[in-house]
């Protein structure tokens, strides 16, 4: 397969990942280059050795793994890894992996996308930080966070959000994210909120109980 041009489609960098010591480039779906370090990514996620970090650049553009990441010939002397995520998601994800200031994220949609990327690439610390952020947001938008948690099967986040829904009595409201979850997940929330007495501590929300 002929190698695509990577120079003409690259967007100038407007982020801190322009390290001169970098040994690999991540190229986002919108053409942003992130000059990063294999060793830092491999510490953040051992799985990244299979996803981001080929042992040698391919002579042609070719798939590297089940995520359909692509490796192109060297650019600036470094292998270029084409990834499917937008640069606006990759930048905060990388900030969570590097010893620099963490991103300040307040939009649950962005937090969700970063979390899903962290899940995909198995960045465990970044995943936990984004889950913690969703739990904080559940205090002000509990039903929305509950739906996001159920859609992404984040049981601990769903349980925290459900308690906030129960406390605030917002379970009869509507949010767009409810369209993404199964009726069973919403039914379990309603049953939990309407049950008298103390809130059950062992309630499961994301997955139906086994029979």
C-alpha positions, 0 to 999 in steps of 0.5 A: 500500500502506498504511504499517505502524505503526513506532512500536508495533513498535520495541524501545528501543535498547540500543546506541551507534547513537543518534546525534543527527546521524544522517540515516537509521534502520535498523530490524532484523527484531526492531524495533530502531532504529539511527540511523546516517549515510549517509556512513559507510555509503557509505564502508564500502560504495559498494553501500550507496547502493543498499541502505540509502540511498534518495535520498528517503523513499517516500510509501508502504512499497515495495521499494527493491532486490533485497534487498527492503529497505523504506523507510517514511515518515519517523520522527523526521524520518528515512527508515526502512530495514527490513532483514531481519537481526536486531538482534543481527547488525546491531549488531556489523556496524555496530560494524565500520564505525564508528570505535568499539570492535569487537565481541568475537565468540567464537561461530562462529554469530554470526560467520558471520551477521555475515560473511554480512551483510557479504557481502550488503551488501559491507562489505569491511572487516567481511567481512575482519575476520570471516574473520580471526576464523574463521581464529583459531577454526580453531585450536580448532574446525577441522572446524567452521570448515572446514564453515562456510567451505565452505558460504559459499565462503570458500576462504582460510578453508577452506584455513587450517581444513583445515591445522588439521584435518590437523595435529590429525587431527580429520577423522574427527570429526562436527560439525553444520555438515558437513550443510551442505556437499557430499560433494565438499568433505568428500572433498577434506578427507579426501584432503588430510589423508591425503596423505603428506608436506608439506601441498599449498599449492595445494589447493582445497576449496570448489569442485570442480576444473575438468576 
